[in-house]
Amino acid sequence: MGETYNVRIWSVRQRKDRGQSSAELRWKTGETPHSQTFSTKTLAEGRRAELLRVAHAGAPFDETTGLPLAELRRQNDVSWYQHAREYIEMKWQHSPGSTRRTLAEAMASVTPALVTDSKGMADNRTVRTALYGWAFNVSRHSEEPPPEVAQVLAWFERKSLATSALADRMQVRAALDALTRKLDGTTASASTIRRKRAIFHNALGFAVDAGRLSQNPLPQVQWKAPEQVDEELDPASVPDPVQALALLDAVRAQSARGRRLVAFFGCMYFAAARPAEVIGLRVQDCELPRRGWGVLRLRETRPRSGAAWTDSGESHDRRGLKHRPRKAVRMVPIPPDLVALLRWHLTAYGSAPDGRLFRTLRGGLVQDTGYGEVWAEARARALTSDQFASLLAKRPYDLRHAAVSTWLSSGVEPQEVAARAGHSVAVLFRVYAKCLDGTASTANARIEARLRSGR
């Protein structure tokens, strides 16, 4: 059953039950009969007139309840603020910590734009703290927020638009514009905008399911995100092999903490592993022969989401590979350099009780703050002052980019590079487009040689 325009409405009939008179209104939507009893005939006639007016206007009815769809939506309607909270609660249970954070960020971005007016709204940072940290964090719904946070949330409860108001495309456009901006007013990255737009679209779809909107209005809005090409990797940030090895040497030479992490960074450079994949790497996932190439079987990631967003209360989540089924395994051949580095690491430091190769001095998970400090010091030691001030190897993640760029420039087939790096060929060409530019001269030479052979 769903909506229908096939509506029949009968005249009101008088009834007597145990000496008391009443009036009954009967109507039919589609094949489903309905009736409603009133204490007086005047009330029944008034309701009949309402239904007739809707039917004559050609508006749809809900076949199950017999109510006009517009009326049914008004009954189901809630404020956008309340709807966003219900949407987060619906998604929460089956989402990992990092996804929960992303959902909260998206709702915290659009909700300030969906209010009746901005009079009395707190500053942007206070609003973001209240919405992101409290309103849209289900783990904190049972806690009493600080007074300043409670005041902000109470303001949104009063000022938030009704969810049904988003049938107005201009309201949707205002929300879309809001999700393109960062706290400081600058434009967010293209990937962030796409991610938040997708979440907003899903939240509007949830409003349709809840009977608060007749259809998802977002696809009908003529809106385009700000032009950006931030997905393309900037070659200036990618270290060449000489620079990458110098950086690894600088990590090793730093301190005891640096020596414990040199193989960690080596996995990013020689195997193009993501940091979260290296954190979860275990001894049983490594083939490390005495000679020749080895293999890493990457099967788990340990992204840092923050204790506030995980069910375990730990700062790191436990997940499968990015954009892959939970039990997927990525096989990455590794060169003898990394094999030797990992064998040395195991000899020097052993492994954690659960088999993890990399751990802190106290046996815990490697933290991004810790390895980030080591990397910053390595850059200061290995790079010139001009290089240090540039984007070159600014983040440890740039070692992964260096690995993929090296494979591509070495002539490895894109399909093989994509498989080892753990993403699609489409993403490979989109992100590493500029890194492929260097192969143009080689390709030109090969084409020219082939053309000459035919003369």
N, C-alpha and C positions, 0 to 999 in steps of 0.2 A: 504494500500500500504506500501511497505518496500523495502528491497534490492532485487535485482534480478540479475541473470546471463544470462537471456534471452535478448540479445541485437542484434538488426538489424540496420545496418548503410548503407544508400544508397549513391550513387554517388552524387557529387555536381552538381547542375543544375544552369544554367545561367538564370537570369531574367532581364527583362527590365520594368522599371516603370517610366512613364512620361519622356521618353528619357534617363533616367539614368540606367546604367547596375549595377547589383549586383549578388551575388552568394548565393545560399541557400543550407544549409546542413540540411538533414533530417535524423532522426534516431528514433528508437522505443525501449523503455525499458519495458519488459513485454507486456502489452496491451496498454501502454500509448505512443502516438506519440509526438515528439518534433521537433522543427526546430530552426535554427539560421541563420540570414542573415548577410553577410559580404560585404564589399565594393568591394573586389576583389576576384577572384577565387583562387588566391594563398593563401590568408588568410583562405578561407574556406577549401581548401585542407589540409592546415597545421592542422587545428582543427580536420578534419576528421581523419588524421593520428594519432593524439593524442588519440582519442576515440578508434580507431582500436587497437592501441598498448595496451591499458588498457584491452579491451575485449579479445584480443588474450592471454594476460597474465592470464586470468581467474579471474580477480578482479571483485568484485560486483559493480553494479550501483544502484543509488537511483531511484526507479521507478517514483516517483513524479516529481522530478526536471530533471531527465535524466542525472545527473552528476555522474561521478565515485565517490564512497563513500569517497575515500581518498581525492579527490579534494574538496568535499563538507565539509569535516571536516576541511580542511585548511581554507576554507572561514569562517567557524564558529569559528575558533580557537581564543582563547585569552590567555593571560598569566595566570599562576596559581593564581597569586595574584589577578587579576581581577575576575577570576572565583570564588575564595573563597569569595570575597566581594559580588558577585551576589548570591552565595549560601546562605550566611548569610541573605541577603535582602529577599530572597525567604522564608526562615524559620521564619523570625523575627515576622511578624504580628501575627502568630498563636502560638507563643511560650511565655510561662511565663518568668519572669525576670531571674529566676535561670537557665532555659534552655538556654536563650540567653547568659548568662555568660559562660556556659559550651561549647556552640558552638564556642564562641570567643576564649576560652582557647585552644580548639582542633585545630582550624585553625592557631592560633598563635604558636602552637607547631610544626606543620608540614611545614608551609610556609618557614621558614628559611632554611630548608633542600632542597627545590625545587627551587634552584637558579643556574645560569650558573657557578658562582664561588663566593667565599666569600671575594674577595678583596674589601676592603672599608666598609665591614659590621660593624655596631656599636657593642658594647658589648651586651651580652645576655640580661641584665636587660633593657637597653635602647630599644633594639629591641622588647622585650616583652611588654613594656609600649606602644610603638607606635602601634604595631599590635593589642594587646588586648584592649587597651583603646581607640584607634581612628579608625584604619582601619576596625576593625570588630565590632564596636559599631555603629549601624545604627543611633542611636539618635544623634551622633556627626558628621554625614556626612555633615550636613549643617553648621558646625562650622569651623572656621579657626584654624588649629592646631598651637601650638607653633613652632617656627623656627626649633628647634632641632628635633621635631617629623616630621615636613614636610620634612626635609632632609632625615630621615630614610625611610619614605614612598616613596619618589621619588627614592631612591636607589632600593627599591623592585620593583617599576614599571619598572626600567631599567633592573634589573638582573633576574627577575623571569622567570622560564622556561615556555615554552608554555604548555598549558594543554594537548595537544596531546602527549607531551613527556612522559606522564605517561603511555603510552602504553608499555614503557620499564619497565619491572618488577623491575630492579635494582633501578630505581628512586622511585618506590613505596616502596621498601624495605628500602631505605634511610629515607623516610618519616615515616615509621613505627618505625624504630629505634629512630627517633627524638621524637616521642610522648611517648616513655618510660622514657624520662629523665626529671627531674625537673630543675629549673633554676640553682641550685647549682651543677648540674651534677650527682646527685644521682638518683637512680631508683625510679620512681613513684610507687604508690600502684597498685596492680593488678586491683582493681575496676576502678581506674582512667585510666589505660591503656585500659581496655575493653571499657570504655565509649568513649574515644577519638578515638579508632579504629572504633567503630560503626559509629561515626560521619564522619570520613574520608571515610569510605565505602559508606555512604550516599552521600557525596559530589562527589565521583567518579561516583555514579549512576546518579547524576544530570548532570555530564559531558556527559554521554551517552545520556541522554534525550536531551541535548542541541546540540548533533551532534558533540561533540569535541573528543569523544572516541567511538570506535566501540563496545567495551564491557568493563565491569568493570574488571580491571586487578587484583584487590586485592585478590579474591578467588584463583587465580592461583599462588600466591606467597607463596612459602614454608617458612613460617615465624612463629616463636613461641615466645610468650611474655616471659619475664623472669619468672622463677619459683617463685611463691609466694603463701602463704596461709594466706594472711592478712585478709581475710574475717572471719576466725575463731576468735572467741572472746577469748581474753586472760583472763582466770579466775582470774589472779592476779589483774585485774582492777575492778573486781566486788565486791562491798561491801556485806558482809553478813547482815542479818536482824539487828543484834545488832549494827553494824557499820553504817548502813543506818539510823536507828533511831537516833543514836548519832549525825550524820551529820545534820539531820533535826532539832534536838534540838539546834545545834550550829548556824544554820541559824536563828532560832527564837530568840536566845539570843543576836544576834549581835547589832541590831539597829532597828529604825523604818522601814528602807528599808528591813531589813531581815525579820521582822515580816510580812510585806506585801507579801513576796515571799515564806514563808514556805509552804503555800498550793499549790503554783505553783510547787515547787519541789515535794510536796506530790503527785501530779497527775502523775508525772513521775515514782515515786517509787511504788505507790499502784495500778496505772492503766496502767503502761507501755506506757504512752502517750509520743509522741515526743514533744520536746520543741515548735515547730511551731504549733502543734495541741493545746497545752495548751494556747498559746498566743491568739488563736482565740476562745477559749471556752467561751460560753455564758450561762447565768443563765437558759434560756429556754431549754438548752441541758442537764440539770442536774436533776436527781431525787434524792432528799436528804431527805429521811424519818427520823423521829425522832429516830426510832429504826431499827436495821437490815441493810441489804445491800441496796445500792443505785445503780444507773446506770448513766454512762456518754454516751451521744450520740455524738460521734466525727464526725463532718461533714465538717470541714474546717481547712485549714492550713494557717498560715501567715509567710512563710519563708522570711528571710531577704536577698534580692537580691542586694540591693543598688539602690539609686535613679537613677543612670545612666542607669539602665537596665529595669526599669518599665515604662509603659505608663503613669501612674499617677504621676510620679515624686516622689513617696514615697519610702522609703527604704524597706518596706515590700510588698510582693505580696499578693494577695488574691486568694487561690486555693482550689480545693477539696482535698480529702485524697490522700496520696502518692500511685501511681500505682493503683488508683481506678477511676471509672467513676466520673464525676464532682458532681453528686448528691448522691453519695454513702454515707451511714451512717454506722459507726462502733459502735456497742453496747458493752460497757465494764462494766460488773458488778464491783462495787467498795465496799470494806469492810467498816464496821462501822467506823474504824479509819479515813479513808479519808472522809466519810460522815460528821463526826463531825468536821473535819478540815475545810471543805468547808463551812459548816453552820457557824462556828466561823468567817471565813473570810468575808462572806457576812454580818454578823452582825457588824463586826468591820469596814469594808471598803465599803460596798455596791457594786454597779457595775457601769460600764460606761454607758452613754446614749444609746449606741447601744447594751447593755446587756453583754458586756465582763466582766468576773470576775476579770481579772488581768489588771492593768494599772499602769503607773508611777504616781508619786506625782502630776504631771501636767495633768494627764489623758490620756497620750499617750500610744502607744504600748510598751510592755516590750521589752527592747533591750538586745541582747545577751551580749554586753559589761557590762551592768549593773548587770544582774544576774550572769555573769561569775565572777565579782569581789566579789559578796556576797559568791559564792560557794568557791572561793579560800580562803577567810577568814574562812569559815566554816571548810574546811579541816585543816587549821592551828590550829584551836581550838580543833577539835574533834579527830584528829589522832596523833599518836606518831611521833617523828621526823623521824624514819625509814619509817613509813607508808606514811608520807607526802612526802618523797623523792622518794617513789615508784610510780607505776602506779595506785595504789588503788584509785578508785573514782576520777580520774584525771579530768574528765569532768562531767558536770551535766547529760549528756546522759547516763553515767554509771548507773544512777538510773533506767533507763528503762531496761538496761541489768540485773540489780539486780532483777527487777520484774519478767522478763521472766525466769531467772534462778531459782528463788524461786518457781514459778509455776511448772516448769519442775521437780525440785527435790522433790516437794510435791506429785508427781504422777499424776498431771493433764494430761489428754490425749493431745498428741501433736496437734491434730486437733483443740482442744479448745484453747490451748495456742496460736497457730498461728492466729486463728480468733480474739482473744482479742488483740493480739499485732499488727495485721494489716499487716501480710505478709503471704506468702505461707508456707506450711509444708516443702517444699524443702529448702527454705531459712532458716527456723528454724533449720533444721538439719545441714545445711552447716555452719551457723554462730555460733550456740551454741553446736557444736559437743563435745567440751571439757567439757562443763558444764553438758553434759549427762553422762560423764565418771563416775561420782560419783554414778550413779544408778546401776552400774555393779554388785556390791556386793549384792544389794537388789535383783536384777534379778537372780543372781546365787543361792541365798538362796531359792528363790521361785521355781526355776527349780529343785534344789536338793530335796526340800520337796516333789515336785510332783513325782519325780523319786522314792523316797523311799516309797511313798504311793502305788506304783504299785508292790512292792515286796511281 
